Amino acid sequence: MEQKVNEIMQHISQAQEQLARLLDTERHVTVRMAQIIHNLPDEDPDFGSLEGLMDNSSAVNKSVIDYLNGLADLQDSMAELLERVKKEMNVQDEE
């Protein structure tokens, strides 16, 4: 039984590592986009039109929201997996 729990924990660990790498990649993209936006001039930016400005602002906001949603999903999945492991450990202790 302990071997099964160890295998499950190993798979959980690998899945969490992959999620963390994905989120780290999204973080880098978001940081870079924020740097680009920060470097834009405050006055008379040349986006071609107000529509261009709105599109670029929307893209940055979407990226930040996606990153935060990814963090929330990671936290939820970690909590769910740890809850399962805790239940399994309690069952094992009872045996």
Phi and psi in radians as a Rosetta constraint file:
Dihedral C 1 N 2 CA 2 C 2 CIRCULARHARMONIC -1.114 0.35
Dihedral N 2 CA 2 C 2 N 3 CIRCULARHARMONIC -0.625 0.35
Dihedral C 2 N 3 CA 3 C 3 CIRCULARHARMONIC -1.075 0.35
Dihedral N 3 CA 3 C 3 N 4 CIRCULARHARMONIC -0.739 0.35
Dihedral C 3 N 4 CA 4 C 4 CIRCULARHARMONIC -1.106 0.35
Dihedral N 4 CA 4 C 4 N 5 CIRCULARHARMONIC -0.743 0.35
Dihedral C 4 N 5 CA 5 C 5 CIRCULARHARMONIC -1.095 0.35
Dihedral N 5 CA 5 C 5 N 6 CIRCULARHARMONIC -0.723 0.35
Dihedral C 5 N 6 CA 6 C 6 CIRCULARHARMONIC -1.095 0.35
Dihedral N 6 CA 6 C 6 N 7 CIRCULARHARMONIC -0.724 0.35
Dihedral C 6 N 7 CA 7 C 7 CIRCULARHARMONIC -1.134 0.35
Dihedral N 7 CA 7 C 7 N 8 CIRCULARHARMONIC -0.741 0.35
Dihedral C 7 N 8 CA 8 C 8 CIRCULARHARMONIC -1.077 0.35
Dihedral N 8 CA 8 C 8 N 9 CIRCULARHARMONIC -0.777 0.35
Dihedral C 8 N 9 CA 9 C 9 CIRCULARHARMONIC -1.082 0.35
Dihedral N 9 CA 9 C 9 N 10 CIRCULARHARMONIC -0.660 0.35
Dihedral C 9 N 10 CA 10 C 10 CIRCULARHARMONIC -1.134 0.35
Dihedral N 10 CA 10 C 10 N 11 CIRCULARHARMONIC -0.765 0.35
Dihedral C 10 N 11 CA 11 C 11 CIRCULARHARMONIC -1.141 0.35
Dihedral N 11 CA 11 C 11 N 12 CIRCULARHARMONIC -0.702 0.35
Dihedral C 11 N 12 CA 12 C 12 CIRCULARHARMONIC -1.077 0.35
Dihedral N 12 CA 12 C 12 N 13 CIRCULARHARMONIC -0.764 0.35
Dihedral C 12 N 13 CA 13 C 13 CIRCULARHARMONIC -1.062 0.35
Dihedral N 13 CA 13 C 13 N 14 CIRCULARHARMONIC -0.759 0.35
Dihedral C 13 N 14 CA 14 C 14 CIRCULARHARMONIC -1.143 0.35
Dihedral N 14 CA 14 C 14 N 15 CIRCULARHARMONIC -0.713 0.35
Dihedral C 14 N 15 CA 15 C 15 CIRCULARHARMONIC -1.122 0.35
Dihedral N 15 CA 15 C 15 N 16 CIRCULARHARMONIC -0.703 0.35
Dihedral C 15 N 16 CA 16 C 16 CIRCULARHARMONIC -1.179 0.35
Dihedral N 16 CA 16 C 16 N 17 CIRCULARHARMONIC -0.637 0.35
Dihedral C 16 N 17 CA 17 C 17 CIRCULARHARMONIC -1.100 0.35
Dihedral N 17 CA 17 C 17 N 18 CIRCULARHARMONIC -0.749 0.35
Dihedral C 17 N 18 CA 18 C 18 CIRCULARHARMONIC -1.140 0.35
Dihedral N 18 CA 18 C 18 N 19 CIRCULARHARMONIC -0.734 0.35
Dihedral C 18 N 19 CA 19 C 19 CIRCULARHARMONIC -1.083 0.35
Dihedral N 19 CA 19 C 19 N 20 CIRCULARHARMONIC -0.729 0.35
Dihedral C 19 N 20 CA 20 C 20 CIRCULARHARMONIC -1.111 0.35
Dihedral N 20 CA 20 C 20 N 21 CIRCULARHARMONIC -0.710 0.35
Dihedral C 20 N 21 CA 21 C 21 CIRCULARHARMONIC -1.119 0.35
Dihedral N 21 CA 21 C 21 N 22 CIRCULARHARMONIC -0.714 0.35
Dihedral C 21 N 22 CA 22 C 22 CIRCULARHARMONIC -1.089 0.35
Dihedral N 22 CA 22 C 22 N 23 CIRCULARHARMONIC -0.788 0.35
Dihedral C 22 N 23 CA 23 C 23 CIRCULARHARMONIC -1.150 0.35
Dihedral N 23 CA 23 C 23 N 24 CIRCULARHARMONIC -0.631 0.35
Dihedral C 23 N 24 CA 24 C 24 CIRCULARHARMONIC -1.119 0.35
Dihedral N 24 CA 24 C 24 N 25 CIRCULARHARMONIC -0.694 0.35
Dihedral C 24 N 25 CA 25 C 25 CIRCULARHARMONIC -1.109 0.35
Dihedral N 25 CA 25 C 25 N 26 CIRCULARHARMONIC -0.790 0.35
Dihedral C 25 N 26 CA 26 C 26 CIRCULARHARMONIC -1.080 0.35
Dihedral N 26 CA 26 C 26 N 27 CIRCULARHARMONIC -0.642 0.35
Dihedral C 26 N 27 CA 27 C 27 CIRCULARHARMONIC -1.093 0.35
Dihedral N 27 CA 27 C 27 N 28 CIRCULARHARMONIC -0.755 0.35
Dihedral C 27 N 28 CA 28 C 28 CIRCULARHARMONIC -1.090 0.35
Dihedral N 28 CA 28 C 28 N 29 CIRCULARHARMONIC -0.725 0.35
Dihedral C 28 N 29 CA 29 C 29 CIRCULARHARMONIC -1.106 0.35
Dihedral N 29 CA 29 C 29 N 30 CIRCULARHARMONIC -0.779 0.35
Dihedral C 29 N 30 CA 30 C 30 CIRCULARHARMONIC -1.118 0.35
Dihedral N 30 CA 30 C 30 N 31 CIRCULARHARMONIC -0.745 0.35
Dihedral C 30 N 31 CA 31 C 31 CIRCULARHARMONIC -1.096 0.35
Dihedral N 31 CA 31 C 31 N 32 CIRCULARHARMONIC -0.759 0.35
Dihedral C 31 N 32 CA 32 C 32 CIRCULARHARMONIC -1.117 0.35
Dihedral N 32 CA 32 C 32 N 33 CIRCULARHARMONIC -0.730 0.35
Dihedral C 32 N 33 CA 33 C 33 CIRCULARHARMONIC -1.119 0.35
Dihedral N 33 CA 33 C 33 N 34 CIRCULARHARMONIC -0.687 0.35
Dihedral C 33 N 34 CA 34 C 34 CIRCULARHARMONIC -1.123 0.35
Dihedral N 34 CA 34 C 34 N 35 CIRCULARHARMONIC -0.669 0.35
Dihedral C 34 N 35 CA 35 C 35 CIRCULARHARMONIC -1.112 0.35
Dihedral N 35 CA 35 C 35 N 36 CIRCULARHARMONIC -0.728 0.35
Dihedral C 35 N 36 CA 36 C 36 CIRCULARHARMONIC -1.076 0.35
Dihedral N 36 CA 36 C 36 N 37 CIRCULARHARMONIC -0.802 0.35
Dihedral C 36 N 37 CA 37 C 37 CIRCULARHARMONIC -1.103 0.35
Dihedral N 37 CA 37 C 37 N 38 CIRCULARHARMONIC -0.704 0.35
Dihedral C 37 N 38 CA 38 C 38 CIRCULARHARMONIC -1.100 0.35
Dihedral N 38 CA 38 C 38 N 39 CIRCULARHARMONIC -0.591 0.35
Dihedral C 38 N 39 CA 39 C 39 CIRCULARHARMONIC -1.402 0.35
Dihedral N 39 CA 39 C 39 N 40 CIRCULARHARMONIC -0.145 0.35
Dihedral C 39 N 40 CA 40 C 40 CIRCULARHARMONIC -1.198 0.35
Dihedral N 40 CA 40 C 40 N 41 CIRCULARHARMONIC 2.539 0.35
Dihedral C 40 N 41 CA 41 C 41 CIRCULARHARMONIC -1.167 0.35
Dihedral N 41 CA 41 C 41 N 42 CIRCULARHARMONIC 2.591 0.35
Dihedral C 41 N 42 CA 42 C 42 CIRCULARHARMONIC -1.294 0.35
Dihedral N 42 CA 42 C 42 N 43 CIRCULARHARMONIC -0.508 0.35
Dihedral C 42 N 43 CA 43 C 43 CIRCULARHARMONIC -2.045 0.35
Dihedral N 43 CA 43 C 43 N 44 CIRCULARHARMONIC 2.488 0.35
Dihedral C 43 N 44 CA 44 C 44 CIRCULARHARMONIC 0.854 0.35
Dihedral N 44 CA 44 C 44 N 45 CIRCULARHARMONIC 0.901 0.35
Dihedral C 44 N 45 CA 45 C 45 CIRCULARHARMONIC -1.193 0.35
Dihedral N 45 CA 45 C 45 N 46 CIRCULARHARMONIC 2.548 0.35
Dihedral C 45 N 46 CA 46 C 46 CIRCULARHARMONIC -1.768 0.35
Dihedral N 46 CA 46 C 46 N 47 CIRCULARHARMONIC 1.508 0.35
Dihedral C 46 N 47 CA 47 C 47 CIRCULARHARMONIC -1.743 0.35
Dihedral N 47 CA 47 C 47 N 48 CIRCULARHARMONIC 0.036 0.35
Dihedral C 47 N 48 CA 48 C 48 CIRCULARHARMONIC 1.593 0.35
Dihedral N 48 CA 48 C 48 N 49 CIRCULARHARMONIC -0.647 0.35
Dihedral C 48 N 49 CA 49 C 49 CIRCULARHARMONIC -2.979 0.35
Dihedral N 49 CA 49 C 49 N 50 CIRCULARHARMONIC 3.010 0.35
Dihedral C 49 N 50 CA 50 C 50 CIRCULARHARMONIC -1.122 0.35
Dihedral N 50 CA 50 C 50 N 51 CIRCULARHARMONIC -0.555 0.35
Dihedral C 50 N 51 CA 51 C 51 CIRCULARHARMONIC -1.093 0.35
Dihedral N 51 CA 51 C 51 N 52 CIRCULARHARMONIC -0.690 0.35
Dihedral C 51 N 52 CA 52 C 52 CIRCULARHARMONIC -1.105 0.35
Dihedral N 52 CA 52 C 52 N 53 CIRCULARHARMONIC -0.716 0.35
Dihedral C 52 N 53 CA 53 C 53 CIRCULARHARMONIC -1.086 0.35
Dihedral N 53 CA 53 C 53 N 54 CIRCULARHARMONIC -0.778 0.35
Dihedral C 53 N 54 CA 54 C 54 CIRCULARHARMONIC -1.129 0.35
Dihedral N 54 CA 54 C 54 N 55 CIRCULARHARMONIC -0.698 0.35
Dihedral C 54 N 55 CA 55 C 55 CIRCULARHARMONIC -1.103 0.35
Dihedral N 55 CA 55 C 55 N 56 CIRCULARHARMONIC -0.787 0.35
Dihedral C 55 N 56 CA 56 C 56 CIRCULARHARMONIC -1.160 0.35
Dihedral N 56 CA 56 C 56 N 57 CIRCULARHARMONIC -0.717 0.35
Dihedral C 56 N 57 CA 57 C 57 CIRCULARHARMONIC -1.114 0.35
Dihedral N 57 CA 57 C 57 N 58 CIRCULARHARMONIC -0.701 0.35
Dihedral C 57 N 58 CA 58 C 58 CIRCULARHARMONIC -1.088 0.35
Dihedral N 58 CA 58 C 58 N 59 CIRCULARHARMONIC -0.727 0.35
Dihedral C 58 N 59 CA 59 C 59 CIRCULARHARMONIC -1.103 0.35
Dihedral N 59 CA 59 C 59 N 60 CIRCULARHARMONIC -0.728 0.35
Dihedral C 59 N 60 CA 60 C 60 CIRCULARHARMONIC -1.153 0.35
Dihedral N 60 CA 60 C 60 N 61 CIRCULARHARMONIC -0.802 0.35
Dihedral C 60 N 61 CA 61 C 61 CIRCULARHARMONIC -1.057 0.35
Dihedral N 61 CA 61 C 61 N 62 CIRCULARHARMONIC -0.723 0.35
Dihedral C 61 N 62 CA 62 C 62 CIRCULARHARMONIC -1.105 0.35
Dihedral N 62 CA 62 C 62 N 63 CIRCULARHARMONIC -0.720 0.35
Dihedral C 62 N 63 CA 63 C 63 CIRCULARHARMONIC -1.117 0.35
Dihedral N 63 CA 63 C 63 N 64 CIRCULARHARMONIC -0.766 0.35
Dihedral C 63 N 64 CA 64 C 64 CIRCULARHARMONIC -1.121 0.35
Dihedral N 64 CA 64 C 64 N 65 CIRCULARHARMONIC -0.759 0.35
Dihedral C 64 N 65 CA 65 C 65 CIRCULARHARMONIC -1.097 0.35
Dihedral N 65 CA 65 C 65 N 66 CIRCULARHARMONIC -0.746 0.35
Dihedral C 65 N 66 CA 66 C 66 CIRCULARHARMONIC -1.068 0.35
Dihedral N 66 CA 66 C 66 N 67 CIRCULARHARMONIC -0.718 0.35
Dihedral C 66 N 67 CA 67 C 67 CIRCULARHARMONIC -1.108 0.35
Dihedral N 67 CA 67 C 67 N 68 CIRCULARHARMONIC -0.812 0.35
Dihedral C 67 N 68 CA 68 C 68 CIRCULARHARMONIC -1.143 0.35
Dihedral N 68 CA 68 C 68 N 69 CIRCULARHARMONIC -0.657 0.35
Dihedral C 68 N 69 CA 69 C 69 CIRCULARHARMONIC -1.126 0.35
Dihedral N 69 CA 69 C 69 N 70 CIRCULARHARMONIC -0.658 0.35
Dihedral C 69 N 70 CA 70 C 70 CIRCULARHARMONIC -1.091 0.35
Dihedral N 70 CA 70 C 70 N 71 CIRCULARHARMONIC -0.721 0.35
Dihedral C 70 N 71 CA 71 C 71 CIRCULARHARMONIC -1.105 0.35
Dihedral N 71 CA 71 C 71 N 72 CIRCULARHARMONIC -0.734 0.35
Dihedral C 71 N 72 CA 72 C 72 CIRCULARHARMONIC -1.108 0.35
Dihedral N 72 CA 72 C 72 N 73 CIRCULARHARMONIC -0.733 0.35
Dihedral C 72 N 73 CA 73 C 73 CIRCULARHARMONIC -1.101 0.35
Dihedral N 73 CA 73 C 73 N 74 CIRCULARHARMONIC -0.714 0.35
Dihedral C 73 N 74 CA 74 C 74 CIRCULARHARMONIC -1.083 0.35
Dihedral N 74 CA 74 C 74 N 75 CIRCULARHARMONIC -0.788 0.35
Dihedral C 74 N 75 CA 75 C 75 CIRCULARHARMONIC -1.095 0.35
Dihedral N 75 CA 75 C 75 N 76 CIRCULARHARMONIC -0.751 0.35
Dihedral C 75 N 76 CA 76 C 76 CIRCULARHARMONIC -1.097 0.35
Dihedral N 76 CA 76 C 76 N 77 CIRCULARHARMONIC -0.771 0.35
Dihedral C 76 N 77 CA 77 C 77 CIRCULARHARMONIC -1.180 0.35
Dihedral N 77 CA 77 C 77 N 78 CIRCULARHARMONIC -0.649 0.35
Dihedral C 77 N 78 CA 78 C 78 CIRCULARHARMONIC -1.123 0.35
Dihedral N 78 CA 78 C 78 N 79 CIRCULARHARMONIC -0.748 0.35
Dihedral C 78 N 79 CA 79 C 79 CIRCULARHARMONIC -1.113 0.35
Dihedral N 79 CA 79 C 79 N 80 CIRCULARHARMONIC -0.747 0.35
Dihedral C 79 N 80 CA 80 C 80 CIRCULARHARMONIC -1.101 0.35
Dihedral N 80 CA 80 C 80 N 81 CIRCULARHARMONIC -0.792 0.35
Dihedral C 80 N 81 CA 81 C 81 CIRCULARHARMONIC -1.173 0.35
Dihedral N 81 CA 81 C 81 N 82 CIRCULARHARMONIC -0.694 0.35
Dihedral C 81 N 82 CA 82 C 82 CIRCULARHARMONIC -1.182 0.35
Dihedral N 82 CA 82 C 82 N 83 CIRCULARHARMONIC -0.585 0.35
Dihedral C 82 N 83 CA 83 C 83 CIRCULARHARMONIC -1.116 0.35
Dihedral N 83 CA 83 C 83 N 84 CIRCULARHARMONIC -0.746 0.35
Dihedral C 83 N 84 CA 84 C 84 CIRCULARHARMONIC -1.093 0.35
Dihedral N 84 CA 84 C 84 N 85 CIRCULARHARMONIC -0.751 0.35
Dihedral C 84 N 85 CA 85 C 85 CIRCULARHARMONIC -1.130 0.35
Dihedral N 85 CA 85 C 85 N 86 CIRCULARHARMONIC -0.722 0.35
Dihedral C 85 N 86 CA 86 C 86 CIRCULARHARMONIC -1.074 0.35
Dihedral N 86 CA 86 C 86 N 87 CIRCULARHARMONIC -0.757 0.35
Dihedral C 86 N 87 CA 87 C 87 CIRCULARHARMONIC -1.080 0.35
Dihedral N 87 CA 87 C 87 N 88 CIRCULARHARMONIC -0.755 0.35
Dihedral C 87 N 88 CA 88 C 88 CIRCULARHARMONIC -1.123 0.35
Dihedral N 88 CA 88 C 88 N 89 CIRCULARHARMONIC -0.696 0.35
Dihedral C 88 N 89 CA 89 C 89 CIRCULARHARMONIC -1.158 0.35
Dihedral N 89 CA 89 C 89 N 90 CIRCULARHARMONIC -0.658 0.35
Dihedral C 89 N 90 CA 90 C 90 CIRCULARHARMONIC -1.149 0.35
Dihedral N 90 CA 90 C 90 N 91 CIRCULARHARMONIC -0.707 0.35
Dihedral C 90 N 91 CA 91 C 91 CIRCULARHARMONIC -1.111 0.35
Dihedral N 91 CA 91 C 91 N 92 CIRCULARHARMONIC -0.717 0.35
Dihedral C 91 N 92 CA 92 C 92 CIRCULARHARMONIC -1.151 0.35
Dihedral N 92 CA 92 C 92 N 93 CIRCULARHARMONIC -0.692 0.35
Dihedral C 92 N 93 CA 93 C 93 CIRCULARHARMONIC -1.123 0.35
Dihedral N 93 CA 93 C 93 N 94 CIRCULARHARMONIC -0.611 0.35
Dihedral C 93 N 94 CA 94 C 94 CIRCULARHARMONIC -1.213 0.35
Dihedral N 94 CA 94 C 94 N 95 CIRCULARHARMONIC -0.533 0.35
